[in-house]
Amino acid sequence: MEKEIKEETHDEYFSYITALQQEIKDQNYKYHIMTYGCQMNEHDSEKIAWICEESGYYPTENPEDADLVLLNTCSIRHSAEDKVYGKLGELKNLKRKKHDFKLAVCGCMMQRKESRQFVLDKFPHVDIIFGTNNIYKLPELLLKNLKTNDKEMDIIHSYENTDNSLVAKRIYHYKAFVNIMYGCNNFCTYCVVPYTRGRENSRKLEDIVQEVKNLVANGVVEITLLGQNVNSYGKNLNPRVTFTDLLREINKIEGLERIRFMTSHPKDISEELIYAFRDLDKLCNFLHLPVQAGSNDVLNKMNRKYTREDYLKKIKRVKEINPNIALSTDLMVGFPGETEENFQDTLDLVKEVEYDNSFTFLYSKREGTIAARSENQVEDDVKHERFERLLKVLYPIQRKKNEAFIGRVVNVLAEQVSKNNDQVISGRTEEFKLVNFPGTKEDIGKIIPIKIRDANSFVLTGDKYHEKS
């Protein structure tokens, strides 16, 4: 895979890796990464893992055995930050026990000045801090800390010097994440992403296509294209290209079986993209289109830049072009100022769309956002009560959608052995339905026809299907 670090930093980057190899030579140091947040964070952790192993560290699943622990953080909700602070407190004991133990914190939290300063003030045992835009600086920071034992920190707020496709230690051999763009320009009033990951910046189409080709050549059959708003892909490129242009090019790659993408903003989904779900044979029959709320009043306060009517019109068009497409969404409960009438609008929208799946969460204050300054914060008990009511609407719909698969034969990408039964394999359909079926670890990474025999709100169950000759 090509390394797209800027020319002036490329040689320096690898010189630090070489120096780090020499510094820890023959010491059998181990590393452990704890990842919080979204798929973009997961992919960043894959890059961090590659850097660690190239530098001479060995992976361990147990932080107690590690000589280097890295927390790749998320700041999308306050609860996510609280988990990190709790973990940092726990890791203080490791620092006391092991003289050579190093602790690093990176990711979105460290891009926020307030969170970064809190870590500096409250957790002096943290050795290294870096952000989302400069993962490639890790070897330099780690080497300096090993030599001097001084705290090292490097944060940049621009993507100009960041890497676009550092080699990653892929978690899976059969599927992979691919960043197509970074940052966000939308400034939803509840969200810190534009402040932590910066403004939108698209990678070149040809570089993305080449990365996917390289992945496929190494056994990947499914790729997930990542961006905060993939529908905005290409706007800063010259000549300008669209997200659908990119999908068409990737769809041509021989050996690739499936294309997914996350996440798609409703205001930017185009007619061209909607038709791609009909015309591109490798594009999975699944669209995640976050609505957040069903009330125009709330959507306006969120600065989502679309109305309930706009959203429903696009959903209707998607279903017209592809009647069998599976839909999922994000839903936020308890946004500041949300009234019972506003919440009822959300329930009504859910009933009308009938989502196959949803990611539901309570509104959480994020310092520095407009919504956090609102005086109309919804009481926690009201949030929780509404949340439970929302689930009571969502789950029966999801069950109905899943039960419609009973008796059907679907292609499932086998992904992992069940934690509870090593004779059961879990995988995903094109529609992102979770399926359990009898199998062995040799099935992992294969796309297998499964006949569905049972379903509930969360999972399908089936058996391998052998067509009669």
Disulfide bonds with the S-S distance in Angstrom:
none
